[in-house]
Amino acid sequence: MPAAASTVISCPPSRRSGSSGGTDVRTLLDSGINRAELDLAMQPQARADLLGLVAQLRNGLGDYRAAIEALNKQELAMRELPRIPDQLTLSNGLERARALRGMADLKGCIQVLEPLQITARALASNDTPASATLLTELGRCRLGENDFNGARSLFEEALKLRQGSNDVVAEVGSRIDIAQVDA
């Protein structure tokens, strides 16, 4: 995503940095990491949430290595929690898998997501979108490894979860994933 690299967010005059009159998105994300480490040092849940958001945004920019660095820091924050919420475990694994798939490490993607299938299925009734997204990502990694049957099975399971959820876009996405297996 080269176009994203030049994305600039304008800041109020008192907060502008550099001579360009704006702050690069990556600089803002680095600030988020610094804030998480310093300002949220005593709040591991808030720190983990912020680091997860930064990782998700880094993945969206195609900064996969930076996403993994944020996820590693998120895991350290998660270890400080008395109980790690399943949703946090799933989102960490999903973003890590997306970064690995972005770096063409399909085996690593599968290795991260396979153990999380059980948790995703257990949470399906409470958090259908997250469960379906995890199954879809695993299916995409399997498809990349030419495991057509495994990918199709995961895509079909994700479609079943999405049917009737009023998220037509996600449902269509599942149908497209299934069609890619058949292509």
Steps between C-alpha positions, in 0.01 A plus 500: 500500500746768394231768489443460873862585569440859398180541697521810716268607778488871564529609859400829662776762462624454857552128445660503157833331459769543243491743213231316303222627725368151573576183686560175319263217599795280593630770734159510669508123540849517650363758744224256587759235583692748716180605676412138565841431650523817713156637582328162530780314679273426798194417287575173317149463352501850351860452383415167336195653329699795364786281380249274324347799324844620391577151365173494307573840346859397417365193322264725306797706387695190401755554779497134598822492701392805700163330560675193639715719726184664639341156545804376691466799734127430526573143610727633776217724621256208480722296733449764768123446499345276765298331225554551128167552325443251218412787265840658562674168431303462175569853379872465575517173309296636211718809456817290533369261234412789270852637535652159433279449195599847382864390522415179309555281808194281449628219719549748784150636443353151526712422804365808682134450407450124527504489881264801512225321304366342819470837673346659189236230478427527873449877465298476180166554673627811682733645237406362161696758295831433678452124477411513131792733428747267669367199307516700177860604560598142573321395182695757298828371639399142421398603149841659454652165598278326240291326766180548302283266708612656828449851365155420362390345830612808695341741252172309516506504880563876497212545255263307729597726788445811290166398349218690663737738678386801295858548383441453131851613406662234721262235368583592140870490593455142623330406175787654303751303708312177420490592130879550502545142618287381209680715243 
